[in-house]
Amino acid sequence: MGVLEYVWAGVLAVIAGPAAFEILGIGIPITLLMVFLGFVIGIVGGATPGLAGPFLMAVSLPILLSIFGFTPDALLPVLGFLVGVMKGATVGGAVPAILFNTPGTPDAMLTTFDGYPMAKKGQAGKALRTAHFASVSGDTFSDLVLFTCAPFLAIIVEAYLGFGEKAALILLSLAFVAAVVGASPMKGMIAAFLGLFVAAIGTGEDNYSRLSFGTEVLSNGVPLITAVLGVLILGEVLFAFEQMWRDRRADAVTETLQEGSQKLTWKERKALAPFIAISAVIGTGIGALPGIGSTLAATLGYATGEKMHKGPVPFGEGTPEGIAAAEAANSSVSGANLIPVLSLGIPGNVGAVFLILAAESIGGFNPGPSVFRFSTSEVNPELVIAFGLFTTMMLANLMNWAIGGRIMAACGIMARIPKQVLLPIVLLLTLTAIYVQETDFNAFYFAFAFAIIGYLMRKLRIPTLPFVIAFILAGNLETAFRQAFAVSGGDALFLFKSPLSLLFLALSVAVIVFFSRPKKPAANKAIEAERDG
């Protein structure tokens, strides 16, 4: 099969796959339906402070697996739903940021600077339309870069990197994530080493279980879903409960009546285009690097847009250009974050973590260089799935262009849900998702243990994302080390025999040293906002 044939096969796998139901004799593909449902739920979740995309993906994944099972036919519907959630939550976070000065997601913090002042001036509708236009534009650009770069990068990696080089590359990725996520590279490395240590419990290629202390509970290792959800979601819930207890008096939500035309004219869109273009490039470049999240991208995009701005209303006082710069930058991260996932098998953010978990749980698709093997003699099913995943992303973008703005406008009420109502719901949904996945009461013990770990990490300002990514990559890292050691004939210095391995190791040290330098207060604030991924 040629390249175009693989692309067409991926498209057909989505639009001509199994039908969920029929309307007037026309079958509605289940994958298309799941993308739509995920997209709508993502916007609603993004518009609800305290939920956001990662939580929705975390809770949805075990439930989806219990519904669709672990057959190859389940891959695209499950991945399509998660992609829809990721896309929807990206634009949904701007709704409470603009209407109520409450960011639905951390990366929407910059949107409040100009969005809320516009809402107070009676221009909430125009602010929402600006955020939607900029967000979808940046997201679409990022996806196009993903479709172009990921296959070529994967082919290069597969052609030139051996086992030793791949092991060194994983170390570089872990060093990068540990260094850039959080205010302190040292705390990031502590989190990454903790993730590697936990992943080593009861697992490995040996004939005996490691670090299990002879107990049956630990002999099979730590369940992946309990560690990830415990640290990311339950730990955040405990931390939010404490914050709510300390600050019992919430600010009242006020609304301002809209005045004048709320439409975004073509002339205004043309004026926003340069800010969107620059921020989209910034966000895409940042998103392609593992561990650097959308908050930092939004900060740099906003700062760059402020330097470009010549309008009468300065940034921070209610100008559409400020919203466009922030939203285009943070939205363009989502597609680019999948470049290291699909080309290297290395998750770049929390959303990518759950896409990898879905692929590993179902089977039949292993993100990494082997996916993009264009074989003409026999069909590569993983490559078909990859182009099917690209198709779901474009479908989600089309839905966003067509109906995303209207759904955003209807979701303002979600910001009114009080935390004392929302947090117990989040807790129960997460525990339900864990039990659906594991069907073992011991999973609750693991979940509560990791909830406490996640809570303590937040109290100590230790980032959780390096822990999660290290936990997921631990198996690949050990396999790469064992294979490289075996191929080298048992040479203990196998990592130092290849120039590329030496380069990756040197870059790992350089990244840690570079990001250990004292940071400026503004940059430090932006990086701290990324400490939880």
N, C-alpha and C positions, 0 to 999 in steps of 0.2 A: 504493500500500500504506500502511496505517495503522501506528501504532507497534506495536500488539499483533501485527499480521501480520508485521512485521519480527522481533519477538522470537520468534514461533513458527517463522519460517523459519530463524532462527539455531539454535534448539533442534533442529529437524529435520535441519539440516546436520550435526549431531553424532551424534544417536541414530539417524538413518535414512540416514546416509551409506553409502559403499561398505563392504562387509563384508570383514573380514580372513579369517574362516573361519566355518563353521557348526557348531553343536552341536544335535543332534536337530532339524535342519531350521531352526533359528533362527540368523540371521546375527548375528555379533558385529561391531559397527561398528569400523572401523579407528581412528577418532579416540578412541573410548572405550578401546580396548585401549592406545593410545599414552599416554593420560593415566594409566592404571593403571601401565604399565611405568615411565614417568617418575616417578611418585609413589614407587614402591618403590625405584627407583634413587636418587632424591633422599634418602629417609630413610637408606639405607645410606651414601651419600656424606656426608650431614650428620653421621652418626655416626662417620665416619672422619676424625680430625684430619689436615688437610693437603689434603683434597679440597674439600668444600663445594659449594654449588649453582653458583656462577659457573664453576668449573672443569668440572663435569659438563656444563653447558650449552654451554660453549665447545668441548669435545671432541665432544659429541654433534651439534652443528649441522652441521658439514661431512659427517659420516657420514650423517645423516638426509637431507641434500640429495642425496647420491649415491644413496641408496636410493629416495627418492620422486620425485626429479627437480624440475623447475621449473615444473610445471603448477599451475593453480589448485586442483586436487584435493589438492595436497600441503600447502596452507596450514594447514588445521585439524589434520591429524595431527601436523605438525611443531610448530606452536604449542602444541598440546595436550600433547605430550611435554615441551616446555620448561616449560610451566606446572606440570605434574606434578612435574618436578624441583625447581622453585622452591618449591612447596608442601611437598614432602617434606623437602627440605634444611632448611627453616625449623624443623620440629619435630625432625628428626634430630640437630641440633646440641646438643640438651639431653642426649642419652644419655651421651656421654663426660664432659660437664660434671658430671653428677650422680654417675655411677658411679666416675670416676677423676680428678675435679678437672682435666680437660683439655677445654676448650671445643672442640667440633667446628667451630664457626664463631665469628668474632670477637664477634658479638652475643650469644653464649651465655656470655660471660665473667661477666656479672652473675648468671647462673643458678648458677654454682659457689659463690657466697657462701653460699647456703642449701641448695642441692641436695646438695653433697658432705657437709656436716655431717649432713644427714638420712641419707645413705647410711651414714655411719660409725656412726650410732645404730641401724642395722638397719632403716631405713625407706626403702630405695632404691626399692622398688616403689611406695610411696605418693608419693614424690617424682616418679617418672616419670609416674605418673597425673596428678599435679597439673600438671606441665609440659605434658602432652598436652592436658588440659582447657583450660588457660589459652591455650595456643598456638592451638588450633583455634577457640576462642571469639573471640579477637582477630582472627584471620585472616578469619573469616566476617563479622564486623562491618566490617572494612576493605573487603572485597569489596562488601558492600551499599552502602557509601558510594561506592565506585568506580562501580557500576552507576547510581547516582542522579546523581552530580555530573558525570561525564565528558561525557555527551551535552549537558547544559545549558551547561557551560563551553565546549565546542566550538562550539555554536550561537552563543553570545555573541561568541566570538573571530571567527568567520566573518562575523558581521553588522557588527561595529564596527571591526575592525582591517584597515587597508589594508597595502600592501607596506612602507611606511616603518615603520608601527607593528609589523609582524611582525619586521622586521629589528631594531628596538630591543628587542623582546621576547626575541629570541634572544640579543642582547648581555646583557640582564638575567639570563637563565638561565645563561649562561656565567660572568658575574660572581658569581652566587650560588653556583654549584658551586665555582668557584675560591676563593671566600672561606671557605666553611664546611667544605670537605673538607681536612683537614690542619691542622697546628698553625699555619701561617702563610699568610695570604691572598696574600702576595707570591709564595711558592712555588707556590701554586695557580694564580696568574695566569701564572707562567712555564710551568707545565705546559700550561695552556690555549693560550697563544700557540705553544708548541712543537707542539701538536696541529694548530692552524690552519696552521702553516708546513709541516708534513709533508704535510697534506692538499692543499696547493697544488702539490706537485711533480707535474708532468706532467699536470695536470688543468685544468679550466676551460672556458669557452665560447669561448676564442680559437682561432684556426686553427693555433696553434703550441703545443708543449709547454713548460711553464714549469719553470724550475729543474732541467732534466734534463741540463745540461752536454753536450748533444749525444749522449748515450748512449741506446742502444735500451732498456736495462733500465729506465731511469727515465722514458722518454718516455710510457709508458702509466700512470704514476702508481704509487703504493705500494698493493699489494693490501691490501684492508681487513682480511681475516681474519688476515694475517700481522702487521700492526701491532697489532691488538687482542690476539691470543693471545700475541704476542711480549712485549708490555709487561705484560699482566695475569698470564699464566700462566708463560711461560718465565722472565721476570724474577724472579718469585717463587720458581721452582724453583732458580735460581742463588743467590738470597739464602738460601734454606733450606739448600742444600748448604753454604754458608759457615757458617751458624749451626750445622749439624750437625758440621762439622769443628771448630769452636771448642768445642762442648759435646758431647764424645763420650760422656759418661757420662749416660745417661738415668735418670730416677728409676724405680724399680721400681713396677710396677702391683700394688696390693694390693686385695683384695676383703674385704667384711665380710658375714657371714651376716645374712640378714633375720630380724627378730624381730617377732612380733605380726601383726595384720591389716594387709595392704597395700592394702586396698580404700579407695576414696574415697567416703564416704557422701554422701547428698544433703544432710545437715546441713552437712558440711564444704564441699561445693560451694557451698551458699548463703552460707557465711561468706567464701568466696573471691570471690564475685560482685562486691562493690564494688571490690575491688582490680583485678579483671580489667576491669571497666567503665571505670574511670578510666584505666588504662594503655592500653586499646584506643583511647580518645579521643585520648590523648597521641600514641600511635604513628601513628594515622591522620592527625592534623594535621601531624606532622613528615614523614611519608612523602609527603604531597601536595606538599611543597616539593622541587624538584630538588636532589640532591646531599647531602641530610642523611640519613645512613644509620641502620640499625637499632640500632647500638651506642649512639648518643646517645639514641635513643628509649628503649632499655632503661634507660639511666642515669637519665633523667628520670622514667620510670615507677617505677623502683625507689626513687628518692629520695622521690617523692610517696607511694608506698605505705608507706615507712618513717615518714613523718609521720602517716599515717592509723592506723598499727598500734597496737593497745592490748593485744595478747595477752601471755601470760606469757613466751614465748620471743622475744627481740628479733631484729630483722633481722641476718643475718650469723652466726647461731648455729644455724640449722637450722629455720626456720619455713616452712610451706607458702605463707604469704602472700607471702614474698619471692620464691619461685619464680614464683608466679602473676603478680606485678607485673612481673617482668622478662620472662617469656615472652609475656605478652599484649601488652606494648609492642613487643617486637622483631618479633613475628609480624604485628601489625597494620600494619606498614610495607609489607609486600610488595604488598598490594592497592592501597593508596593511592599507591604509587610509580608505578602505571600510569595515574594520573589525568593527569599532564602528558604521558605518552606518547601516550595515545589522544586527548586533547583538543588538544594542542599539537604533538605529534610530537617532544617533547623528552624524552630518557631521564633518569630520576631516579636510577637505581642501575645496578649492573653487570648484574643479571638483566634489567632492561629493555633494556639495550644489546643483548643477544642476541635478544630478541624483535623488536627493530627490524631487526637484521641478517637474521633469518629472513624477515621480511616484505619487506625490500628485495631479498634474494637471489632469492626465489621470484617476487615481483611480484604485482600484482592487489590489493594492500592497502598503502596508504600512510598510516600513523598520523598523524593530524592533524585539524584542524577539518573538512576535506572529508569525512571518514568519516561524520559524523553529519548527512548531508543526507537528511531524510525526504521523499523524492519520491513523490507519489501517481500521477504519470503514467507513470513507468518505475521499474523496480527498481534500487536502489542496491546492487550486489553487495558493496561494502566494508562497508556497514552490516550486511548479513547475516553477514559474517565477524566483525564486531565482536561481535554478539550470540552468534555461535557461540563466540567466545573467552570471553565471559562464562559461557556454558554449561559450557565445559571447566573453568573456575575453580570453579564450583559443584559439578561432579562430583568434582573433586579434594578439595573440602572434605567432601563426603559420604563419600568413601573414607577421608578422615582421621578423621572421626567414627567410622566403622564399624570400621576395621581398623588405623588408624594407631598406636594405643597398643600393640597386640600386636606389630606389626613393630618398634616402638621397643625393646620389651623384649628382642627377639631379636637386636638389633644391637649389644649391648654388646661383643661379641667384636671388633668392627671397630676399637676403640680400641687393641687389642693389636698391630696391624700396625706394625712398626718403620719409622722414616723411611728407613733405608738400603734398605729393600725398596720402600717406597711411592714415593719420589721418582723413581727410574729408570722406574717404570711410568708415572708422570705425564708424564715427559719424552717417552717413546716414544709414548704415546697422543696427546699434543699434536702432535708432529711428524707422526704418521700422519694426524691430522685436517687438518693444514695441507696435506699433499700430496694428500689426497683432494679437497680443495676446489680447489686450484690446478692440480694435475697438471703442475707445472713445477718443475724443480730450482732455478730462481732464487728460488722462494718460500722455500727454506731459507736463502738468503743474507739475505733480508729478515727472516726470523724470527729468525735469530741476531743480526742487527744490532739489532733491537728488543728482543731479550732482554737485550742489554748495556745498552741505554738504560733498560729497566725496572729492571735491577739497580742501575745508577748512581742512578736516581731514588730507589730505596729507601735506598741508602747515604746520599744527601744529604737524605733525609726529604722528598722532593718527592712529592706525591700523584699517583697514576697515573690516577685516575678523571677529573679535569679534562682530561687529555691525550686519553683515549679519547672522551669526550663531545664535546670540541671537534673532534676528527678526524671524528666522524660528522656533526656539525652544520655542518661547514665548507661543504659543497655547498649546503645550504639557506640558509646565511647569505649566500653569494655571490650566489645566485639572487635572494634578497630584495633585496639591495643593488642589483643590476643593474636589477631591475624597478622598484624605487622611484625610482632615478635616471632611468630612461627615462620613467616616468609624470610626473615633475616637470619634464620638458623640459630635463634636463641641469643642474638646479640643484644645485650642490655642497653646499648647506646643507639638503638635503631632509629630513634627520633632525630638523631643528630647526623645521620648519614646522607640525608637528602637536602639539597639547597632550598627547596620549597618548604620542607619541614622546618628548617632553621629560620626561614623568613617568617613563617607563621608564628613560631615561638618568640622570635624577636618582636614581632608586632604585638603579641600578647603582653609582653613586658612593657612595651612602649605605651600601649593603651592604658594600662594600669597607672604608669608613672604620669602620663599626660593628664588624666582625669583626677589624679590625686592632688594636683595643684590647687591653691586657694581660688575659689570662684567669686565672681562679682555677685552682689546681693540679688539682682534681678534674675541672673541665670540660675543661681542657687535655688531661688524660689520656684522657678519653672521645673527644675530637675526634681526637687522634693515632691512636687505634685505628681511625678511619675513613679514614686516609690512603690506603689502597689500595681503597677502595670497599666 
